[in-house]
Amino acid sequence: MPVWMSVKPKFAQLILSGVKDVEVRRWLPKTIVMEDRCIVYASSPTCAVLGEAAIEDIRAVRVRDEGDLKLLAEIAHASVDEMKEYLGGKDVAYVISLSDPIKYPRPVPLSELKEIVKEKLGKDFHPNPLFRVGAEVLDVVREAAGFLEAY
C-alpha cells in the first residue's frame, strides 16, 4: 500500500528534483514498512501533493551526540539546528531512503484532493503526516495531478 508523507515544501522540492534521497523522521508508525510508492505532500504554506517517490529502505538510527545530529542533517539536506529542533531530543531517528522521484505535472491542493476523494471514493480523507493510504487514493491523486495523461 502507498504511504502519504508530509514534508516541508523546501524538502518536497528537493526530494522530487532527486537532490534529497533521504527523509528523517522522529517517529514511525508500526504499520509503515517498505512500500512501493510514497505520495509527497508539501505541508504549509503550500498544502499540496507535488509528486511521489519509491521507498527503498527504512532504518532506525541511534542519535547519541552532535556528530550523529550533524550526519543526519547532512544526509537530509537540513541544518544541524533544524535537525536538533525537529528531533527534539529523541535518541532514535528513522531514516527513509527514497528513489525514483516523480514530480507531477500539476500540484494538487489538499482541499481539492479531499473533494475528489469524497466524490470518487465516497469517503472523507484526513491525512496524517505519515500513514498508509489505499492504492485507490494513489490512483485518484495521480489522475488529479495529470500524471496519467503525461505518461
C-alpha angles and dihedrals in degrees: 000000000000122000127226110220122188115203136165112275095248090054092045089056092048092049094049093046089054094243095109114050098165130064119193120210130187092211137020125199112237089236092063114092131149105313135186099242138012121206107222111218119186108218127216131001091021097040095183142113107249104176146304142263139191120257107227102174143354122205135176110226127193115236106206106152148350090288090061091047090050092051093048091048091050096051091043094049091239133122120258089246091053091049093046092050093045096049092044096202097314113155094211129051128185116229113204114195114211133194141166097040118195122194109208119235089238130027113235114217113223092236090056093045091053090055093047093049090049091049099043102031101026095232140103116254120211109163124201123210093268123010145123122269130189121263088246089064090053089051091051091048092050093049093047091049093052090244095131093053093047096055 
